[in-house]
Amino acid sequence: MEYLRVKELLSEKNISGKELAQKVGVSTNAISQIATGKTQPRFELMEKIAEVLGVEIRDLFQPSKGDPIYKKVEGEYIQIGELRNDS
C-alpha cells in the first residue's frame, strides 16, 4: 500500500523522478521505490522531498480516515464538501 503521494505530486508539479532524485541527492531508483510504495524514506529525506515539491511534509501522505480530502479546481485546492457552486 502506498502511504506517500510522491508519484501524484511529481505529476502535479511536473517534476520527473530523475529531477527530484538529483535535487534531494539520492538515486533515481530510490525515488522510484518511494513513489511506488516499496520503501519508506527517512524523515530527513522526506523533508527534502517536501521542500523540492513545494509542499509541507503532511502533504506527502495519503489522507487517512477522517482527514479532509481536497480536489484541485482552477489551480486551487478546495476541500471536498466545500466545492463552490458558480451557477
C-alpha positions as CSV (number, residue, x, y, z in Angstrom):
1,M,0.0,0.0,0.0
2,E,1.3,3.4,-0.9
3,Y,1.3,5.8,2.1
4,L,3.0,8.7,0.3
5,R,1.7,10.7,-2.6
6,V,5.1,11.2,-4.2
7,K,4.0,9.9,-7.6
8,E,0.9,12.1,-7.6
9,L,2.9,15.2,-6.5
10,L,5.6,14.6,-9.1
11,S,2.8,14.7,-11.8
12,E,1.1,17.7,-10.3
13,K,4.3,19.7,-10.1
14,N,5.5,18.5,-13.5
15,I,8.8,17.2,-12.0
16,S,10.4,14.0,-13.1
17,G,11.7,11.4,-10.7
18,K,15.2,11.9,-12.0
19,E,15.0,15.6,-11.4
20,L,13.7,15.0,-7.8
21,A,16.4,12.5,-7.2
22,Q,19.1,14.9,-8.3
23,K,17.8,17.7,-6.1
24,V,17.5,15.6,-3.0
25,G,20.7,13.7,-3.5
26,V,19.5,10.1,-4.0
27,S,19.4,7.7,-6.9
28,T,16.5,7.7,-9.4
29,N,15.9,4.1,-8.3
30,A,15.4,5.3,-4.7
31,I,12.8,7.8,-5.8
32,S,11.1,5.1,-7.8
33,Q,11.0,2.8,-4.8
34,I,9.5,5.5,-2.7
35,A,6.9,6.6,-5.3
36,T,5.7,3.0,-5.8
37,G,5.5,2.4,-2.0
38,K,8.1,-0.3,-2.0
39,T,10.2,1.6,0.6
40,Q,9.7,4.5,3.0
41,P,12.3,7.3,3.2
42,R,14.0,8.6,6.3
43,F,12.4,11.7,7.8
44,E,15.3,13.9,6.6
45,L,14.7,12.7,3.1
46,M,11.0,13.4,3.4
47,E,11.9,16.9,4.4
48,K,14.0,17.4,1.3
49,I,11.4,15.9,-0.9
50,A,8.7,18.1,0.5
51,E,10.9,21.2,0.1
52,V,11.7,20.4,-3.6
53,L,8.0,19.7,-4.3
54,G,6.9,22.9,-2.5
55,V,4.6,21.2,0.0
56,E,4.5,20.6,3.7
57,I,5.5,17.1,4.9
58,R,2.0,16.3,5.8
59,D,1.0,16.8,2.2
60,L,3.3,13.9,1.2
61,F,0.9,11.4,2.9
62,Q,-2.3,9.9,1.7
63,P,-5.2,11.1,3.7
64,S,-6.4,8.7,6.4
65,K,-9.9,8.2,7.7
66,G,-11.3,11.4,9.0
67,D,-8.8,13.6,7.2
68,P,-10.2,16.1,4.7
69,I,-9.8,15.3,1.1
70,Y,-9.0,18.1,-1.4
71,K,-9.6,18.5,-5.1
72,K,-7.7,20.8,-7.3
73,V,-10.0,23.3,-9.0
74,E,-8.7,26.0,-11.2
75,G,-5.2,25.7,-9.7
76,E,-6.6,25.9,-6.1
77,Y,-7.2,23.1,-3.6
78,I,-10.7,23.0,-2.2
79,Q,-11.8,20.6,0.5
80,I,-14.4,18.2,-0.8
81,G,-17.8,19.2,0.6
82,E,-16.8,22.8,0.2
83,L,-16.8,23.0,-3.6
84,R,-18.2,26.3,-4.7
85,N,-21.3,26.5,-7.0
86,D,-20.6,29.1,-9.6
87,S,-24.1,28.9,-11.1
